[in-house]
Amino acid sequence: MSTQQTAGTLSGAAVKPGMHDLSDAASLVEIQPEATVSRTVLQAEGARVVLFSFDAGQVLTEHTAAVPALLQVLDGHLRITADGRTVGLHPGGLVHFAARLPHALLLRPRTETE
């Protein structure tokens, strides 16, 4: 099995144990007009990092994940609905979802406020 590393991206069937870094994760995915884009940028023992980019107003409808998930905003403002409540998340903010917890995401335009 081989490991592939391109511009800070680590992926492949087997990434060797050890330390892995992404020096500029935000640069690894681009915003597409009227679309939501996802890209797995790191897959290693016990972890998978998926970057999403949303054009303003795009929605990731309610869904679940089979494993617990951490969500962090790198740029913009997300509105996240889960566990009976809605929170706004700005760059640097972090949310944890338990496995199989239904959740939905909406990218709010930069001009909107909480």
DSSP file (Angstrom, degrees, kcal/mol; ACC not computed):
  #  RESIDUE AA STRUCTURE BP1 BP2  ACC     N-H-->O    O-->H-N    N-H-->O    O-->H-N    TCO  KAPPA ALPHA  PHI   PSI    X-CA   Y-CA   Z-CA
    1    1 A M              0   0    0      0, 0.0     2,-0.3     0, 0.0    11,-0.0   0.000 360.0 360.0 360.0 145.0    0.0    0.0    0.0
    2    2 A S        -     0   0    0     13,-0.0    12,-0.7     2,-0.0    11,-0.6  -0.797 360.0-137.1-116.5 158.6    1.2    3.4   -0.7
    3    3 A T  E     -A   12   0A   0     -2,-0.3     2,-0.5     9,-0.1     9,-0.2  -0.907  16.2-153.0-109.9 139.5    0.9    6.8    0.9
    4    4 A Q  E     -A   11   0A   0      7,-2.5     7,-2.0    -2,-0.4     2,-0.4  -0.951  12.0-177.8-116.2 130.5    0.2    9.9   -1.2
    5    5 A Q  E     +A   10   0A   0     -2,-0.5     2,-0.4     5,-0.2     5,-0.2  -0.978   9.1 164.8-130.7 120.4    1.3   13.4   -0.1
    6    6 A T  E >   -A    9   0A   0      3,-1.3     3,-2.5    -2,-0.4    -2,-0.0  -0.979  69.6 -24.8-137.1 121.1    0.5   16.4   -2.2
    7    7 A A  T 3  S-     0   0    0     -2,-0.4     3,-0.1     1,-0.3    -1,-0.1   0.854 130.5 -41.7  47.3  45.1    0.6   20.1   -1.1
    8    8 A G  T 3  S+     0   0    0      1,-0.3     2,-0.4    15,-0.1    -1,-0.3   0.429 108.8 129.7  87.1  -2.6    0.1   19.1    2.5
    9    9 A T  E <   -A    6   0A   0     -3,-2.5    -3,-1.3    13,-0.1     2,-0.5  -0.725  38.2-166.3 -89.4 134.0   -2.5   16.5    1.8
   10   10 A L  E     +Ab   5  42A   0     31,-3.2    33,-0.7    -2,-0.4     2,-0.3  -0.977  27.5 132.2-120.6 120.4   -2.1   13.1    3.4
   11   11 A S  E     +A    4   0A   0     -7,-2.0    -7,-2.5    -2,-0.5     2,-0.2  -0.943   9.8 106.1-154.0 175.4   -4.2   10.2    2.1
   12   12 A G  E    S-A    3   0A   0     -2,-0.3     3,-0.2    -9,-0.2    -9,-0.1  -0.673  76.8 -68.5 133.1 173.1   -4.1    6.7    0.9
   13   13 A A  S    S+     0   0    0    -11,-0.6     2,-0.4     1,-0.3    -1,-0.1   0.830 120.7  20.5 -67.7 -32.0   -4.9    3.2    2.1
   14   14 A A        -     0   0    0    -12,-0.7     2,-0.5    -3,-0.1    -1,-0.3  -0.914  62.0-171.3-144.4 113.9   -2.2    3.3    4.8
   15   15 A V        -     0   0    0     -2,-0.4    30,-0.3    -3,-0.2     3,-0.1  -0.900  39.1-109.8 -99.0 131.3   -0.5    6.3    6.3
   16   16 A K        -     0   0    0     -2,-0.5    29,-0.1     1,-0.1    -1,-0.0  -0.246  38.1 -97.9 -60.6 144.8    2.4    5.3    8.5
   17   17 A P  S    S+     0   0    0      0, 0.0     2,-0.3     0, 0.0    -1,-0.1  -0.263  83.5  68.0 -58.6 151.2    1.9    5.7   12.3
   18   18 A G  S    S-     0   0    0     -3,-0.1     2,-0.4     2,-0.0    -3,-0.0  -0.943  90.2 -21.9 137.2-157.6    3.5    8.9   13.6
   19   19 A M        -     0   0    0     -2,-0.3     2,-0.4     2,-0.0    -3,-0.0  -0.732  52.2-175.2 -93.5 137.1    2.9   12.6   13.4
   20   20 A H        -     0   0    0     -2,-0.4     2,-0.3     2,-0.0    -2,-0.0  -0.988   4.8-173.3-130.2 140.3    1.0   14.1   10.4
   21   21 A D        -     0   0    0     -2,-0.4     2,-0.5   -12,-0.0    -2,-0.0  -0.962  22.4-159.0-136.8 153.6    0.5   17.8    9.7
   22   22 A L    >   -     0   0    0     -2,-0.3     3,-0.6     1,-0.1   -13,-0.1  -0.954  10.9-167.9-126.8 108.0   -1.4   20.0    7.4
   23   23 A S  T 3  S+     0   0    0     -2,-0.5    -1,-0.1     1,-0.3     2,-0.1   0.780  83.6  14.7 -73.6 -26.5    0.2   23.5    7.4
   24   24 A D  T >   +     0   0    0      1,-0.1     3,-1.3   -16,-0.0     4,-0.3  -0.528  66.9 169.4-147.7  73.6   -2.6   25.3    5.5
   25   25 A A  G X  S+     0   0    0     -3,-0.6     3,-2.1     1,-0.3     4,-0.2   0.858  74.8  62.7 -57.6 -39.4   -5.7   23.2    5.5
   26   26 A A  G >  S+     0   0    0      1,-0.3     3,-0.9     2,-0.2    -1,-0.3   0.788  96.6  59.2 -60.0 -27.6   -7.9   26.0    4.2
   27   27 A S  G <  S+     0   0    0     -3,-1.3    -1,-0.3     1,-0.2    -2,-0.2   0.562  89.9  74.1 -77.9  -6.1   -5.9   26.1    0.9
   28   28 A L  G <  S+     0   0    0     -3,-2.1     2,-0.3    -4,-0.3    -1,-0.2   0.456  98.2  42.2 -89.6  -1.1   -6.8   22.5    0.2
   29   29 A V  S <  S-     0   0    0     -3,-0.9     2,-0.3    -4,-0.2    -1,-0.1  -0.996  70.8-150.7-145.2 140.5  -10.4   23.1   -0.9
   30   30 A E        -     0   0    0     -2,-0.3     2,-0.4    23,-0.1    23,-0.1  -0.829  23.0-111.5-113.6 150.1  -12.0   25.8   -3.0
   31   31 A I        -     0   0    0     -2,-0.3     5,-0.1    23,-0.1    23,-0.1  -0.646  30.6-157.9 -76.9 130.5  -15.4   27.4   -2.9
   32   32 A Q    >   -     0   0    0     -2,-0.4     3,-1.5     3,-0.3    23,-0.2  -0.913  31.5 -95.3-108.9 137.3  -17.5   26.5   -6.0
   33   33 A P  T 3  S-     0   0    0      0, 0.0     3,-0.1     0, 0.0    -1,-0.0  -0.248 102.7  -7.7 -54.8 130.8  -20.4   28.7   -7.0
   34   34 A E  T 3  S+     0   0    0      1,-0.2     2,-0.3    22,-0.1    23,-0.0   0.816 117.7 102.8  54.1  38.0  -23.7   27.5   -5.6
   35   35 A A    <   -     0   0    0     -3,-1.5    20,-1.8    23,-0.0     2,-0.4  -0.951  65.2-135.2-145.2 162.2  -22.2   24.2   -4.4
   36   36 A T  E     - C   0  54A   0     -2,-0.3     2,-0.4    18,-0.2    18,-0.2  -0.992  28.1-168.0-116.0 129.0  -20.9   22.3   -1.4
   37   37 A V  E     - C   0  53A   0     16,-2.7    16,-2.5    -2,-0.4     2,-0.4  -0.937   4.5-169.7-119.7 138.8  -17.5   20.6   -1.9
   38   38 A S  E     + C   0  52A   0     -2,-0.4     2,-0.3    14,-0.2    14,-0.2  -0.971   5.9 176.8-128.2 148.7  -15.9   18.0    0.3
   39   39 A R  E     - C   0  51A   0     12,-2.3    12,-3.0    -2,-0.4     2,-0.6  -0.947  27.9-133.1-150.9 125.3  -12.4   16.5    0.2
   40   40 A T  E     + C   0  50A   0     -2,-0.3    10,-0.3    10,-0.3     3,-0.1  -0.697  29.5 171.1 -76.8 121.9  -10.6   14.1    2.5
   41   41 A V  E     +     0   0A   0      8,-2.6   -31,-3.2    -2,-0.6     2,-0.3   0.540  62.7  27.1-112.6 -11.4   -7.2   15.6    3.2
   42   42 A L  E     +bC  10  49A   0      7,-1.4     7,-3.1   -33,-0.2     2,-0.4  -0.928  53.5 173.6-153.1 128.4   -5.9   13.3    5.9
   43   43 A Q  E     + C   0  48A   0    -33,-0.7     2,-0.3    -2,-0.3     5,-0.2  -0.949  26.2 137.8-135.0 115.0   -6.6    9.7    6.7
   44   44 A A  E >   - C   0  47A   0      3,-2.4     3,-2.4    -2,-0.4   -28,-0.1  -0.826  61.2 -41.7-145.0 179.1   -4.5    8.0    9.4
   45   45 A E  T 3  S-     0   0    0    -30,-0.3     3,-0.1     1,-0.3   -31,-0.0  -0.266 126.0 -10.0 -52.6 117.0   -4.9    5.7   12.3
   46   46 A G  T 3  S+     0   0    0      1,-0.1     2,-0.3    -2,-0.1    -1,-0.3   0.547 123.5  82.2  73.8   7.3   -8.1    6.7   14.2
   47   47 A A  E <   +C   44   0A   0     -3,-2.4    -3,-2.4     2,-0.0     2,-0.3  -1.000  43.9 178.6-148.1 145.3   -8.6    9.9   12.3
   48   48 A R  E     -C   43   0A   0     -2,-0.3     2,-0.6    -5,-0.2    -5,-0.2  -0.951  15.1-158.0-142.9 125.7  -10.0   11.2    9.0
   49   49 A V  E     -C   42   0A   0     -7,-3.1    -8,-2.6    -2,-0.3    -7,-1.4  -0.923  10.9-176.2-108.6 121.7  -10.1   14.9    8.2
   50   50 A V  E     -C   40   0A   0     -2,-0.6     2,-0.4   -10,-0.3   -10,-0.3  -0.974  11.6-152.1-118.6 125.2  -12.6   16.0    5.6
   51   51 A L  E     -C   39   0A   0    -12,-3.0   -12,-2.3    -2,-0.5     2,-0.4  -0.797  11.0-166.7 -95.3 137.8  -12.7   19.7    4.5
   52   52 A F  E     -C   38   0A   0     -2,-0.4     2,-0.4   -14,-0.2   -14,-0.2  -0.951   5.6-164.6-119.3 142.9  -15.9   21.1    3.2
   53   53 A S  E     -C   37   0A   0    -16,-2.5   -16,-2.7    -2,-0.4     2,-0.4  -0.997   8.4-168.6-124.7 137.4  -16.4   24.4    1.4
   54   54 A F  E     -C   36   0A   0     -2,-0.4   -18,-0.2   -18,-0.2     2,-0.2  -0.974  18.6-134.7-123.7 133.5  -19.8   26.0    1.1
   55   55 A D    >   -     0   0    0    -20,-1.8     3,-2.3    -2,-0.4    52,-0.3  -0.559  57.1 -72.2 -74.6 155.1  -20.9   28.8   -1.1
   56   56 A A  T 3  S+     0   0    0      1,-0.3    52,-0.2    -2,-0.2    -1,-0.1  -0.201 122.2  16.0 -52.5 133.9  -23.0   31.4    0.8
   57   57 A G  T 3  S+     0   0    0     50,-1.9    -1,-0.3     1,-0.3    51,-0.1   0.355  90.2 139.5  84.7  -5.4  -26.5   30.0    1.6
   58   58 A Q    <   -     0   0    0     -3,-2.3    49,-2.1   -23,-0.1     2,-0.4  -0.424  37.4-151.8 -73.0 149.3  -25.6   26.4    0.9
   59   59 A V  E     -D  106   0B   0     47,-0.2     2,-0.7    -3,-0.1    47,-0.2  -0.948  19.0-153.8-124.9 139.6  -27.0   23.8    3.2
   60   60 A L  E     -D  105   0B   0     45,-3.0    45,-2.3    -2,-0.4     3,-0.2  -0.939  38.4-136.0-105.9 103.6  -25.8   20.3    4.3
   61   61 A T  E     -     0   0B   0     -2,-0.7    42,-0.1    43,-0.2    45,-0.0  -0.011  38.1 -61.9 -62.9 165.1  -29.1   18.8    5.1
   62   62 A E  E    S+     0   0B   0     42,-0.1     2,-0.3    40,-0.1    42,-0.2  -0.163  74.3 143.1 -53.0 132.9  -29.7   16.7    8.3
   63   63 A H  E     -D  103   0B   0     40,-2.1    40,-2.3    -3,-0.2     2,-0.3  -0.904  36.8-128.2-155.5 177.3  -27.6   13.6    8.3
   64   64 A T        -     0   0    0     -2,-0.3     2,-0.4    38,-0.2    35,-0.1  -0.887   9.5-139.0-131.3 165.2  -25.6   11.4   10.8
   65   65 A A        -     0   0    0     -2,-0.3    35,-3.5    33,-0.3    36,-0.2  -0.972  15.6-135.6-123.8 143.1  -22.1   10.1   10.9
   66   66 A A  S    S+     0   0    0     -2,-0.4    33,-0.1    33,-0.2    -1,-0.1   0.683  91.6  42.2 -70.4 -18.1  -21.3    6.5   12.1
   67   67 A V  S    S-     0   0    0     31,-0.1    33,-0.3    32,-0.1    -2,-0.1  -0.870 102.5 -84.8-125.6 158.5  -18.4    7.8   14.2
   68   68 A P        -     0   0    0      0, 0.0     2,-0.3     0, 0.0    30,-0.2  -0.272  50.3-157.0 -58.0 151.1  -18.0   10.9   16.5
   69   69 A A  E     -G   97   0C   0     28,-2.3    28,-3.2    -4,-0.1     2,-0.4  -0.982  16.8-151.2-137.1 146.2  -17.0   14.0   14.6
   70   70 A L  E     -G   96   0C   0     -2,-0.3     2,-0.5    26,-0.2    26,-0.2  -0.950  15.2-163.2-110.2 136.1  -15.3   17.4   15.4
   71   71 A L  E     +G   95   0C   0     24,-3.0    24,-2.4    -2,-0.4     2,-0.4  -0.985   9.7 177.7-122.6 127.4  -16.3   20.3   13.3
   72   72 A Q  E     -G   94   0C   0     -2,-0.5     2,-0.5    22,-0.2    22,-0.2  -0.995  23.9-133.9-129.8 136.3  -14.2   23.5   13.1
   73   73 A V        +     0   0    0     20,-1.3    19,-2.5    17,-0.5    20,-0.2  -0.763  20.3 178.3 -88.9 128.7  -14.8   26.6   11.0
   74   74 A L  S    S-     0   0    0     -2,-0.5     2,-0.3     1,-0.4    -1,-0.2   0.748  72.8  -0.1 -95.5 -32.1  -11.7   27.9    9.2
   75   75 A D  S    S+     0   0    0     15,-0.1    -1,-0.4    16,-0.0     2,-0.2  -0.981 110.3  17.1-156.5 145.5  -13.5   30.8    7.4
   76   76 A G  S    S-     0   0    0     -2,-0.3     2,-0.4    -3,-0.1    -3,-0.1  -0.516  85.6 -70.8  91.6-159.6  -17.0   32.2    7.3
   77   77 A H  E     -E  108   0B   0     31,-0.5    31,-3.0    -2,-0.2     2,-0.3  -0.956  39.5-162.2-145.0 117.3  -19.9   31.5    9.7
   78   78 A L  E     -EF 107  89B   0     11,-2.4    11,-3.0    -2,-0.4     2,-0.6  -0.785  10.4-150.0-101.0 143.9  -21.8   28.3   10.0
   79   79 A R  E     -EF 106  88B   0     27,-3.0    27,-1.8    -2,-0.3     2,-0.5  -0.976  22.2-166.0-108.4 121.5  -25.2   27.8   11.6
   80   80 A I  E     -EF 105  87B   0      7,-2.9     7,-2.6    -2,-0.6     2,-0.5  -0.924   9.2-164.9-116.7 128.7  -25.3   24.3   13.1
   81   81 A T  E     +EF 104  86B   0     23,-2.3    23,-2.0    -2,-0.5     2,-0.3  -0.961  31.8 124.9-115.7 124.8  -28.5   22.5   14.2
   82   82 A A  E >   +EF 103  85B   0      3,-2.5     3,-1.9    -2,-0.5    21,-0.2  -0.961  57.4  24.0-167.4 155.7  -28.2   19.4   16.4
   83   83 A D  T 3  S-     0   0    0     19,-0.7     3,-0.1    -2,-0.3    20,-0.1   0.796 128.9 -55.0  55.2  33.6  -29.4   18.0   19.7
   84   84 A G  T 3  S+     0   0    0      1,-0.2     2,-0.3     0, 0.0    -1,-0.3   0.615 120.6  78.4  79.1  13.0  -32.5   20.2   19.8
   85   85 A R  E <   -F   82   0B   0     -3,-1.9    -3,-2.5     2,-0.0     2,-0.4  -0.957  65.0-134.2-147.4 166.5  -30.6   23.5   19.4
   86   86 A T  E     -F   81   0B   0     -2,-0.3     2,-0.3    -5,-0.2    -5,-0.2  -0.985  22.0-176.3-124.7 133.3  -28.9   25.8   16.9
   87   87 A V  E     -F   80   0B   0     -7,-2.6    -7,-2.9    -2,-0.4     2,-0.4  -0.942  22.3-130.9-127.3 151.1  -25.5   27.5   17.4
   88   88 A G  E     -F   79   0B   0     -2,-0.3     2,-0.5    -9,-0.2    -9,-0.2  -0.851  23.0-161.8 -96.9 135.9  -23.5   29.9   15.3
   89   89 A L  E     -F   78   0B   0    -11,-3.0   -11,-2.4    -2,-0.4     3,-0.1  -0.981   6.6-173.0-125.7 126.8  -19.9   29.0   14.8
   90   90 A H    >   -     0   0    0     -2,-0.5     3,-2.7   -13,-0.2   -17,-0.5  -0.594  48.1 -55.9-108.4 170.0  -17.2   31.4   13.7
   91   91 A P  T 3  S+     0   0    0      0, 0.0   -17,-0.2     0, 0.0    -1,-0.2  -0.193 128.5  21.5 -50.6 132.0  -13.5   30.8   12.7
   92   92 A G  T 3  S+     0   0    0    -19,-2.5   -18,-0.1     1,-0.4     2,-0.0   0.117  95.4 125.1  94.0 -19.9  -11.7   29.0   15.4
   93   93 A G    <   -     0   0    0     -3,-2.7   -20,-1.3   -20,-0.2    -1,-0.4  -0.343  44.0-157.7 -71.3 155.2  -14.9   27.7   16.9
   94   94 A L  E     -G   72   0C   0    -22,-0.2     2,-0.4    -3,-0.1   -22,-0.2  -0.995  11.7-172.5-139.7 139.7  -15.3   23.9   17.5
   95   95 A V  E     -G   71   0C   0    -24,-2.4   -24,-3.0    -2,-0.4     2,-0.4  -0.990  11.4-150.4-131.1 140.9  -18.3   21.6   17.8
   96   96 A H  E     -G   70   0C   0     -2,-0.4     2,-0.4   -26,-0.2   -26,-0.2  -0.933   8.6-162.7-110.5 135.1  -18.3   17.9   18.7
   97   97 A F  E     -G   69   0C   0    -28,-3.2   -28,-2.3    -2,-0.4     3,-0.1  -0.966  17.1-130.7-114.6 131.9  -21.0   15.5   17.5
   98   98 A A    >   -     0   0    0     -2,-0.4     3,-1.8   -30,-0.2   -33,-0.3  -0.396  47.7 -77.2 -68.8 157.4  -21.6   12.1   19.1
   99   99 A A  T 3  S+     0   0    0      1,-0.3   -33,-0.2   -33,-0.1    -1,-0.1  -0.307 116.9   8.4 -56.0 138.4  -21.8    9.2   16.7
  100  100 A R  T 3  S+     0   0    0    -35,-3.5    -1,-0.3   -33,-0.3   -34,-0.1   0.602  87.0 146.6  64.6  16.0  -25.2    9.0   14.9
  101  101 A L    <   -     0   0    0     -3,-1.8    -1,-0.2   -36,-0.2   -36,-0.2  -0.737  52.0-123.1 -80.7 118.9  -26.4   12.4   16.2
  102  102 A P        +     0   0    0      0, 0.0   -19,-0.7     0, 0.0     2,-0.3  -0.403  44.4 163.2 -62.5 135.0  -28.5   14.0   13.5
  103  103 A H  E     -DE  63  82B   0    -40,-2.3   -40,-2.1   -21,-0.2     2,-0.3  -0.989  23.1-160.5-152.3 156.1  -27.1   17.4   12.5
  104  104 A A  E     - E   0  81B   0    -23,-2.0   -23,-2.3    -2,-0.3     2,-0.4  -0.964   8.4-151.3-138.4 153.4  -27.4   20.0    9.7
  105  105 A L  E     -DE  60  80B   0    -45,-2.3   -45,-3.0    -2,-0.3     2,-0.4  -0.969   9.4-176.3-130.9 142.3  -25.2   22.9    8.5
  106  106 A L  E     -DE  59  79B   0    -27,-1.8   -27,-3.0    -2,-0.4     2,-0.6  -0.988  22.0-137.8-136.5 126.2  -25.9   26.2    6.8
  107  107 A L  E     - E   0  78B   0    -49,-2.1   -50,-1.9    -2,-0.4   -29,-0.2  -0.748  23.6-148.6 -82.8 121.7  -23.3   28.7    5.7
  108  108 A R  E     - E   0  77B   0    -31,-3.0   -31,-0.5    -2,-0.6   -52,-0.0  -0.688  23.1-102.6 -89.7 142.6  -24.4   32.1    6.6
  109  109 A P    >   -     0   0    0      0, 0.0     3,-1.8     0, 0.0    -1,-0.1  -0.299  32.9-113.7 -58.4 148.6  -23.4   35.1    4.4
  110  110 A R  T 3  S+     0   0    0      1,-0.3    -2,-0.0    -3,-0.0   -34,-0.0   0.735 113.3  62.0 -57.6 -25.1  -20.7   37.2    6.0
  111  111 A T  T 3  S+     0   0    0      2,-0.1    -1,-0.3     0, 0.0     2,-0.1   0.649  84.5  93.8 -79.9 -14.7  -23.0   40.2    6.4
  112  112 A E    <   -     0   0    0     -3,-1.8     2,-0.3   -35,-0.1    -4,-0.0  -0.476  61.8-154.0 -77.9 150.4  -25.4   38.3    8.7
  113  113 A T              0   0    0     -2,-0.1    -2,-0.1     1,-0.0    -1,-0.0  -0.795 360.0 360.0-118.0 164.2  -24.9   38.6   12.5
  114  114 A E              0   0    0     -2,-0.3   -26,-0.0   -26,-0.0    -2,-0.0   0.485 360.0 360.0 -65.5 360.0  -25.9   36.3   15.3
